[in-house]
Amino acid sequence: MTFKDEKYLHIYAQHFPHDGAVIVGNKLALLELRRAIDEALKERESERYLTASDGEGYEAYIFRIEDDERELFESLEMPYITQYCDVNSHIYFVNGGKENKPPNPIGILWEKE
């Protein structure tokens, strides 16, 4: 197999608020990601098998949040990967304090089915 025959894609999260998120991949992977997004727009969710540059495969999941699901979206933990305080809990949550609910892991999106 050559580089152009496999779907190579990296998705880099934001390190902190206002930092850039980056998606980089070869043409085959970017086309597959576009198909996955199109499917999520129609079906609410989709997933695709992609490969990182080290040859390790992974599933990329795409979810559509409905316009009336703002509270669900705001309840999700933030995607930032930089430590924000003395304890690295990885759950920085900008929308805290609403009904004393903790941030929800993204796994709740699968529970919506």
C-alpha positions in Angstrom: 0.0 0.0 0.0 1.1 3.5 -0.7 0.3 6.7 1.1 -2.4 7.6 -1.4 -4.1 4.3 -1.0 -4.8 4.6 2.7 -7.0 7.2 4.6 -4.4 9.1 6.7 -5.9 11.8 8.9 -4.8 13.6 12.1 -7.3 15.6 14.2 -5.6 18.0 16.6 -7.7 19.4 19.5 -7.4 23.0 20.7 -4.8 23.4 23.5 -6.8 26.2 25.1 -9.7 28.7 24.3 -9.2 30.6 21.1 -6.4 28.2 19.9 -6.8 26.7 16.5 -8.0 23.1 15.9 -6.4 21.4 13.0 -7.4 18.6 10.6 -4.8 17.4 8.3 -4.9 14.4 6.0 -4.3 13.1 2.5 -7.0 13.5 -0.2 -8.6 10.1 0.4 -9.0 10.8 4.1 -10.4 14.3 3.6 -12.9 13.0 1.1 -14.0 10.3 3.6 -14.3 12.9 6.3 -16.5 15.0 4.0 -18.7 11.9 3.3 -18.9 11.3 7.1 -20.0 14.9 7.7 -22.6 14.7 4.9 -24.0 11.5 6.5 -24.1 13.1 10.0 -26.1 16.0 8.5 -28.7 13.6 7.2 -28.6 10.8 9.9 -27.5 12.7 13.0 -24.3 10.7 13.4 -21.7 8.8 11.4 -18.3 7.2 11.9 -15.4 6.4 9.7 -12.3 4.3 10.1 -9.1 6.3 9.5 -5.4 5.9 10.0 -2.8 8.0 11.8 0.7 8.4 10.4 2.0 5.7 12.6 -0.2 3.2 10.9 -2.6 2.8 13.8 -6.3 2.9 12.8 -9.0 4.6 14.7 -12.7 5.5 14.4 -13.7 9.1 13.9 -17.2 9.9 15.1 -19.3 12.8 13.9 -22.5 14.0 15.6 -25.0 16.6 14.6 -26.5 18.6 17.5 -30.0 19.8 16.8 -30.8 23.5 17.0 -33.0 22.9 20.1 -30.2 21.0 21.9 -28.2 23.9 23.1 -28.2 22.7 26.7 -26.9 19.3 25.6 -24.0 21.0 23.7 -23.2 23.3 26.6 -23.2 20.4 29.0 -20.3 18.7 27.2 -16.8 18.9 28.6 -14.6 21.3 26.8 -12.3 19.8 24.1 -9.1 21.6 25.3 -6.1 19.5 26.2 -4.0 21.9 28.2 -4.1 21.8 32.0 -6.0 24.6 33.6 -5.3 24.4 37.3 -3.1 22.5 39.8 -5.0 19.3 39.3 -5.1 18.0 35.7 -8.7 16.8 35.6 -9.1 17.3 31.8 -12.6 18.5 32.3 -12.3 22.3 32.0 -15.9 23.3 31.9 -16.8 26.9 30.8 -20.5 26.4 31.4 -20.2 25.3 35.0 -22.7 26.3 37.7 -25.8 25.5 35.7 -28.0 23.5 38.1 -24.8 22.1 39.7 -24.4 19.6 36.9 -20.9 18.5 36.2 -19.6 18.5 32.6 -20.7 15.5 30.6 -18.3 13.3 28.7 -18.9 13.1 25.0 -20.1 9.5 25.6 -23.6 10.9 26.3 -24.0 11.6 22.6 -24.2 7.8 22.0 -26.9 7.6 24.7 -29.1 9.9 22.7 -29.9 7.2 20.2 
